[in-house]
């Protein structure tokens, strides 16, 4: 079972008497029960993703496994919303995030949790940096190749923070939105997109005929832009595309491409929405 250190992840701690209620009022998912983990996001009032995270409930409060690049903005917004709530907010710089996939867990006696998005994403660990340095790790690139192969987006690569709606980042498909919970920041916009079915832009996987184009490369069909490339490797790439324009390209017999590399859309089993050019969803 390979295990990799996720250097671009950080751990934020939320603790205190009001911690659960505080997070429940802010995040797209309910706060998990002790020992459980959930995928969630903090949104802007306009419904755009400020930060996505895996929220783990521990006896010492909640741990937010989140991208290091968004930590400063996340902390700023959490402090803004804190008001008089009895919560403690900080970064646990002594902890490292690791992930293992493809078999039995290789680590014991450490803070561990299954990735709540998909079983195929394996098991994650929060462990002291000194301990992590002594473990035989594979390169982080192997982890990204694995998630790309199963079609799971990564913030900062496949969608931009402050720019993407949760539906565009497939959070509704990956258990990152609880549509039955109460209000949270940006909830009205997310609920409207869900009930009206207006999520026309999605991140979907493609089989890639040629080298992986650079992130941000336009995806075109018939000379028209239909989206942008995200991460890609080993003949697979993720791209944020307009599904209606992808359907128009298919109807018109146009090749979908990026930097001259042909792209063929694929639909993994966990995606529950139809993708033009793939088998229809019942």
SVG drawing of the C-alpha trace seen along z (x, -y; Angstrom):
<svg xmlns="http://www.w3.org/2000/svg" viewBox="-36 -40 50 45">
<polyline fill="none" stroke="black" stroke-width="0.4" points="0.0,0.0 1.7,-3.3 1.7,-6.2 2.6,-9.8 3.1,-13.0 0.8,-15.8 3.1,-18.7 0.5,-21.2 -1.9,-20.4 -2.1,-22.0 -4.1,-21.3 -6.3,-23.9 -7.7,-23.3 -11.1,-24.5 -11.9,-23.8 -13.9,-25.1 -17.4,-24.8 -19.1,-26.3 -16.9,-24.7 -19.5,-22.2 -22.2,-24.8 -19.7,-27.4 -18.7,-25.1 -22.2,-23.9 -23.3,-27.5 -20.5,-28.1 -19.7,-24.9 -21.6,-23.1 -21.7,-19.8 -22.8,-19.0 -20.1,-18.8 -19.2,-15.1 -19.6,-13.0 -16.6,-12.1 -14.1,-10.0 -15.8,-10.6 -14.7,-12.8 -16.7,-14.8 -15.9,-16.7 -17.0,-20.3 -16.3,-23.9 -16.5,-27.4 -18.1,-29.6 -18.3,-33.3 -21.7,-35.0 -21.9,-34.7 -21.6,-30.9 -18.0,-30.5 -15.5,-28.2 -13.2,-30.0 -11.6,-26.7 -12.5,-23.1 -11.5,-20.7 -11.9,-17.3 -13.3,-17.9 -12.2,-15.4 -13.9,-15.3 -11.5,-14.4 -11.6,-14.6 -9.5,-17.7 -11.9,-19.5 -12.0,-19.5 -9.1,-19.2 -9.5,-20.8 -7.3,-19.0 -7.1,-21.8 -4.9,-23.2 -2.0,-25.2 -2.5,-27.9 -5.9,-28.9 -5.1,-28.8 -4.5,-32.5 -7.8,-33.5 -9.6,-30.7 -8.3,-31.8 -9.2,-35.4 -12.8,-34.5 -13.2,-32.2 -12.0,-34.9 -14.5,-37.3 -17.4,-35.0 -16.3,-34.0 -17.9,-37.1 -18.6,-36.0 -18.5,-32.3 -16.4,-30.3 -14.0,-28.8 -10.2,-28.6 -8.8,-28.8 -5.2,-28.1 -2.9,-26.2 -1.1,-23.0 2.2,-23.5 3.6,-20.3 1.3,-18.0 1.8,-16.5 -1.0,-15.1 -0.3,-11.7 -2.5,-9.5 -2.4,-5.8 -4.4,-3.9 -4.8,-0.6 -4.8,1.8 -4.5,2.2 -3.6,-0.8 0.2,-0.9 0.1,-3.1 -1.2,-2.6 -1.2,-4.7 -1.8,-7.9 -4.8,-10.1 -6.4,-8.4 -9.6,-8.7 -11.0,-7.3 -11.3,-9.9 -15.0,-10.7 -15.3,-11.5 -14.7,-8.1 -13.4,-4.7 -10.9,-4.6 -9.1,-7.7 -7.9,-5.6 -7.0,-6.6 -5.5,-9.8 -3.3,-10.4 -2.3,-13.4 1.1,-12.7 4.1,-14.7 6.4,-15.9 9.4,-14.2 7.6,-10.8 6.6,-11.4 10.2,-11.9 11.1,-8.4 8.4,-6.6 9.2,-5.2 7.0,-7.4 6.3,-7.4 6.4,-10.8 3.3,-12.9 3.0,-12.8 1.9,-9.2 -1.1,-10.2 -2.1,-12.9 -1.9,-10.3 -4.2,-8.1 -6.8,-10.8 -6.7,-12.0 -7.2,-8.4 -10.5,-8.2 -11.5,-11.7 -11.4,-13.6 -10.7,-17.3 -8.1,-19.1 -8.6,-22.8 -6.0,-25.2 -5.3,-22.8 -8.7,-21.8 -10.7,-24.7 -9.8,-28.1 -10.6,-29.2 -12.9,-32.3 -14.0,-31.5 -15.8,-28.1 -19.2,-27.1 -19.4,-23.8 -21.3,-22.1 -18.6,-23.0 -16.1,-21.3 -18.3,-18.2 -18.7,-18.6 -22.4,-17.5 -21.1,-14.3 -18.5,-13.7 -20.5,-14.2 -19.4,-17.8 -22.8,-19.4 -25.6,-18.5 -28.8,-19.7 -30.9,-19.0 -29.0,-21.0 -29.8,-24.5 -28.4,-27.8 -24.7,-28.4 -22.7,-31.0 -23.7,-30.9 -26.4,-28.3 -29.1,-30.0 -27.0,-30.1 -26.0,-26.4 -29.6,-25.3 -30.9,-27.3 -28.4,-25.6 -29.4,-22.2 -33.1,-22.6 -33.1,-24.4 -30.4,-22.1 -28.4,-25.1 -24.9,-23.5 -23.9,-23.6 -20.2,-23.8 -18.5,-20.7 -15.1,-19.2 -15.0,-15.9 -12.2,-13.4 -11.0,-13.0 -8.8,-10.3 -5.9,-12.3 -4.4,-11.6 -1.0,-13.2 1.0,-14.9 -0.9,-16.6 -1.4,-20.3 -0.5,-22.8 -3.0,-23.7 -5.2,-26.6 -4.9,-25.6 -8.2,-26.4 -10.3,-23.4 -11.7,-24.0 -14.0,-22.4 -14.8,-23.7 -12.6,-26.8 -14.7,-27.7 -13.6,-27.6 -15.6,-25.2 -13.5,-25.1 -10.0,-24.9 -7.6,-22.1 -6.8,-21.2 -4.4,-18.5 -3.3,-15.7 -0.9,-12.7 -0.6,-9.2 -3.1,-9.8 -5.8,-11.3 -6.7,-14.9 -9.4,-16.7 -11.0,-19.8 -13.6,-22.3 -16.0,-22.5 -19.4,-23.7 -21.5,-20.6 -23.9,-22.3 -21.0,-23.3 -19.5,-19.8 -22.9,-18.5 -22.9,-21.0 -19.4,-19.9 -20.5,-16.3 -23.6,-17.1 -21.5,-19.0 -18.9,-16.3 -16.1,-18.5 -13.0,-17.2 -12.5,-18.4 -8.8,-19.4 -6.3,-21.3 -3.0,-22.4 -3.6,-19.9 -4.2,-17.0 -7.5,-15.3 -9.8,-14.8 -12.4,-12.0 -14.8,-12.5 -15.2,-9.7 -17.7,-9.2 -16.5,-7.4 -19.1,-5.4 -19.4,-8.0 -20.6,-10.8 -24.4,-10.8 -24.9,-13.5 -24.9,-12.8 -21.8,-13.7 -22.2,-14.2 -20.3,-11.5 -20.5,-8.9 -23.1,-6.4 -26.3,-8.1 -27.2,-8.1 -30.4,-6.2"/>
</svg>
